[in-house]
Amino acid sequence: MLQAATIKFLKDLKKNNNKPWFDANRKRYEDAKQDYAQFIQSVLEKHSKKDAAIKDLKAKDCMFRINRDIRFSKDKSPYKTNFGASINRGGKKSIYAGYYFHLEPSESFVGGGLWMPTPQDLKKVRQEIDYNLDEFKKIITSKKFKSVYSELYKGEDVSLTKVPQGFEKDNPAAEYIKLKSFIAMKKFNEADILGKTLEKQVLEAFETLQPLVEFINKALEE
């Protein structure tokens, strides 16, 4: 269970996103980071009993730094206003599909999949979907998947307007082949985040996503 003080720190950071304030509140940051890390570690240990591919990971292998890369950004705010952890085989920088938990006041969510892979890996996943469309559709249209995630994310930022080169326009898998990422997300409100059932909800979301993660990773391994 996450602490209310962790959410309060992130809210205050959003209002005071500057180095002097952060330095003055570093102890609060360290406490919040530790609270989040403990949550991720607990989720890792429990879900790894179902997904052995992540059994050797620790929370530190999955958590992102709070410092923003502002070199090419117009927004020069030095810090992220969230905690994020990408639980993938091999850690957060892995090429493989995995699970994600994002903690941010009013913007928290759980989910995962494969985000913006290289062209070579993207082609592998598209071909896997093309060859095994029935299996893929069975995963993302299952009663459990739809109850947790509704459907795959198909926003403009991850979708092509046309079927990519190498696939027929009338391909039965066209709506999925046009995707550049293969992810699903479930949003949480603040009551969820501070509730006693958060870990249970995150574990359920990860378990529901696991068949999709394994389908994608099978493609990447080939």
Backbone torsions as a table, in degrees:
resi	resn	phi	psi	omega
1	MET	NA	128.2	179.1
2	LEU	-76.6	151.9	-178.9
3	GLN	-89.3	145.8	178.2
4	ALA	-60.4	-30.9	-179.2
5	ALA	-63.9	-29.4	178.9
6	THR	-67.7	-44.9	177.6
7	ILE	-65.1	-40.7	-179.9
8	LYS	-62.6	-39.5	177.9
9	PHE	-61.7	-45.9	-178.8
10	LEU	-64.5	-36.9	176.9
11	LYS	-64.5	-44.1	-179.4
12	ASP	-68.1	-36.3	178.2
13	LEU	-62.8	-38.6	179.0
14	LYS	-61.8	-33.6	179.7
15	LYS	-82.7	-18.9	-174.0
16	ASN	-134.8	56.2	-174.2
17	ASN	-83.4	77.0	179.4
18	ASN	-151.7	157.2	-174.2
19	LYS	-65.1	-43.0	179.7
20	PRO	-57.4	-43.6	179.2
21	TRP	-66.2	-42.3	-178.6
22	PHE	-62.5	-43.9	179.7
23	ASP	-62.6	-38.5	-179.9
24	ALA	-70.8	-21.4	-178.1
25	ASN	-115.3	24.6	-175.5
26	ARG	-60.8	-36.2	178.9
27	LYS	-62.6	-40.2	176.9
28	ARG	-63.1	-40.4	178.2
29	TYR	-62.9	-47.2	-178.5
30	GLU	-61.4	-39.9	178.8
31	ASP	-66.1	-42.3	-179.6
32	ALA	-66.2	-43.1	178.6
33	LYS	-61.0	-42.5	179.8
34	GLN	-65.5	-39.3	178.4
35	ASP	-61.8	-46.1	178.9
36	TYR	-64.8	-42.1	-179.5
37	ALA	-62.3	-40.1	179.3
38	GLN	-64.6	-38.6	178.1
39	PHE	-64.0	-47.8	-179.7
40	ILE	-62.4	-41.4	-180.0
41	GLN	-61.9	-41.4	179.2
42	SER	-64.6	-43.7	177.9
43	VAL	-62.8	-43.8	179.2
44	LEU	-56.8	-50.5	-175.9
45	GLU	-62.8	-36.0	-177.9
46	LYS	-79.5	-42.6	-178.1
47	HIS	-74.0	-26.6	-179.6
48	SER	-65.9	-15.2	175.2
49	LYS	-72.3	-20.6	177.3
50	LYS	-101.7	-31.9	179.5
51	ASP	-120.3	94.5	-175.6
52	ALA	-65.4	-17.0	-178.3
53	ALA	-64.4	-19.8	-178.1
54	ILE	-110.8	11.5	-171.8
55	LYS	-66.2	-22.4	-177.8
56	ASP	-94.6	0.2	-177.9
57	LEU	-78.8	150.8	170.0
58	LYS	-117.8	161.3	-178.4
59	ALA	-54.4	-39.7	-177.5
60	LYS	-64.0	-24.0	178.9
61	ASP	-74.9	-16.5	-171.3
62	CYS	-111.1	-23.3	-173.5
63	MET	-82.4	139.9	178.7
64	PHE	-89.4	151.5	176.6
65	ARG	-66.3	151.0	-179.7
66	ILE	-82.8	-17.6	178.7
67	ASN	-72.0	134.8	177.9
68	ARG	-87.7	148.3	171.5
69	ASP	-87.4	105.1	-173.4
70	ILE	-103.2	9.3	-175.0
71	ARG	-59.6	-38.5	-175.7
72	PHE	-117.7	21.3	-176.6
73	SER	-113.2	140.5	174.7
74	LYS	-70.3	-29.9	177.1
75	ASP	-81.2	112.7	-176.5
76	LYS	-97.3	15.2	175.2
77	SER	-58.6	127.3	-171.8
78	PRO	-75.6	-17.8	-172.7
79	TYR	-126.8	146.9	169.1
80	LYS	-71.5	152.3	178.6
81	THR	-106.5	32.0	179.1
82	ASN	-147.8	165.8	166.3
83	PHE	-112.3	135.5	-179.6
84	GLY	-135.2	145.3	177.3
85	ALA	-139.4	126.3	178.0
86	SER	-107.7	110.2	-173.7
87	ILE	-98.6	89.3	-176.9
88	ASN	-121.8	149.0	172.6
89	ARG	-53.2	120.7	-178.5
90	GLY	94.0	-2.6	177.3
91	GLY	99.5	-179.1	-171.3
92	LYS	-64.9	-20.3	-179.9
93	LYS	-98.5	9.7	-179.1
94	SER	-67.4	154.7	176.0
95	ILE	-81.0	-10.9	-172.1
96	TYR	-84.4	156.0	174.5
97	ALA	-66.7	154.3	-179.5
98	GLY	-166.0	-153.7	-172.8
99	TYR	-118.5	154.0	-176.5
100	TYR	-142.6	138.3	173.2
101	PHE	-130.3	122.0	-175.1
102	HIS	-113.6	120.2	179.8
103	LEU	-109.8	113.0	-179.8
104	GLU	-157.1	127.5	-179.3
105	PRO	-49.8	125.9	178.8
106	SER	70.4	-2.4	-177.0
107	GLU	-133.2	20.5	-176.4
108	SER	-75.4	145.3	176.3
109	PHE	-158.2	162.3	176.0
110	VAL	-126.2	154.7	179.0
111	GLY	162.3	-143.3	179.1
112	GLY	148.2	-160.0	-173.9
113	GLY	124.7	-139.8	-179.9
114	LEU	-127.0	120.7	-176.3
115	TRP	-106.1	121.1	173.3
116	MET	43.2	64.1	178.5
117	PRO	-71.2	168.6	176.1
118	THR	-64.1	157.9	178.2
119	PRO	-52.7	-39.8	-179.2
120	GLN	-64.5	-44.8	-179.6
121	ASP	-72.4	-34.6	177.4
122	LEU	-61.0	-41.9	179.4
123	LYS	-62.6	-39.4	178.8
124	LYS	-61.2	-44.0	-178.6
125	VAL	-68.5	-41.4	178.1
126	ARG	-61.3	-41.4	179.4
127	GLN	-66.2	-37.6	179.0
128	GLU	-63.9	-41.1	177.4
129	ILE	-65.0	-42.5	179.6
130	ASP	-61.0	-44.9	-176.7
131	TYR	-74.4	-31.1	-173.5
132	ASN	-127.9	50.0	-175.3
133	LEU	-60.9	-41.5	-178.1
134	ASP	-61.2	-43.2	178.8
135	GLU	-63.6	-43.8	-179.2
136	PHE	-62.7	-47.0	-178.4
137	LYS	-65.9	-34.6	178.0
138	LYS	-61.6	-36.7	179.6
139	ILE	-67.4	-51.6	-171.5
140	ILE	-85.8	-4.9	175.5
141	THR	-113.3	8.5	178.4
142	SER	-64.3	153.8	-179.4
143	LYS	-57.6	-41.2	-178.1
144	LYS	-67.7	-44.7	-179.2
145	PHE	-62.2	-45.4	-178.0
146	LYS	-67.0	-32.7	-179.6
147	SER	-70.9	-30.3	-179.4
148	VAL	-91.1	-47.8	-171.9
149	TYR	-111.2	-13.9	-175.7
150	SER	74.8	-63.7	179.6
151	GLU	-162.8	174.6	172.7
152	LEU	-64.3	147.9	175.4
153	TYR	-72.4	129.9	-177.4
154	LYS	-130.6	34.6	179.7
155	GLY	-62.5	162.8	-178.5
156	GLU	-58.5	-28.5	-178.3
157	ASP	-71.7	-13.7	-179.5
158	VAL	-123.1	9.5	-174.8
159	SER	-124.7	137.4	171.3
160	LEU	-85.6	155.0	176.9
161	THR	-83.2	-23.7	-179.3
162	LYS	-125.4	156.0	175.6
163	VAL	-64.1	131.7	-176.6
164	PRO	-66.3	158.9	-180.0
165	GLN	-58.5	139.0	-179.5
166	GLY	103.7	-8.6	179.1
167	PHE	-127.3	143.8	179.2
168	GLU	-68.7	145.4	-178.9
169	LYS	-61.1	-33.2	-177.8
170	ASP	-97.2	20.7	177.8
171	ASN	-56.7	131.1	-179.9
172	PRO	-58.1	-22.3	-179.2
173	ALA	-97.3	12.7	-172.1
174	ALA	-51.7	-43.4	-176.2
175	GLU	-63.6	-26.0	178.9
176	TYR	-92.6	-34.6	178.9
177	ILE	-65.5	-26.7	178.8
178	LYS	-73.7	-12.6	-179.7
179	LEU	-74.0	143.9	176.0
180	LYS	-102.4	-13.9	174.1
181	SER	-138.3	156.5	-177.9
182	PHE	-129.5	88.7	-173.2
183	ILE	-134.9	158.0	174.1
184	ALA	-136.5	146.8	-175.9
185	MET	-139.9	145.3	172.9
186	LYS	-126.6	123.7	-177.7
187	LYS	-83.3	151.1	175.9
188	PHE	-120.8	141.5	170.7
189	ASN	-92.5	177.0	-174.5
190	GLU	-66.3	-32.3	178.0
191	ALA	-64.1	-38.1	176.4
192	ASP	-63.0	-46.1	-174.8
193	ILE	-62.3	-38.1	-177.8
194	LEU	-96.2	2.4	-178.3
195	GLY	-81.1	164.4	-177.8
196	LYS	-75.1	-15.6	-176.3
197	THR	-99.5	8.7	-176.7
198	LEU	-57.6	-50.1	-178.6
199	GLU	-58.9	-42.1	178.8
200	LYS	-61.0	-40.6	179.5
201	GLN	-67.3	-40.8	179.0
202	VAL	-65.2	-43.7	179.2
203	LEU	-63.7	-39.4	177.8
204	GLU	-64.2	-41.7	179.3
205	ALA	-64.5	-41.0	178.5
206	PHE	-65.7	-44.2	-179.7
207	GLU	-62.5	-39.3	179.3
208	THR	-66.3	-34.3	-178.1
209	LEU	-80.7	-19.3	-171.7
210	GLN	-55.1	-42.4	178.3
211	PRO	-60.8	-35.8	177.2
212	LEU	-68.4	-43.2	178.0
213	VAL	-58.5	-44.9	-178.5
214	GLU	-69.0	-36.2	177.4
215	PHE	-62.3	-47.1	-179.8
216	ILE	-64.6	-45.3	-176.8
217	ASN	-67.5	-29.8	174.1
218	LYS	-60.7	-39.6	178.6
219	ALA	-67.1	-40.7	-177.2
220	LEU	-70.0	-26.9	-179.1
221	GLU	-76.5	-22.8	-174.2
222	GLU	-78.9	NA	NA
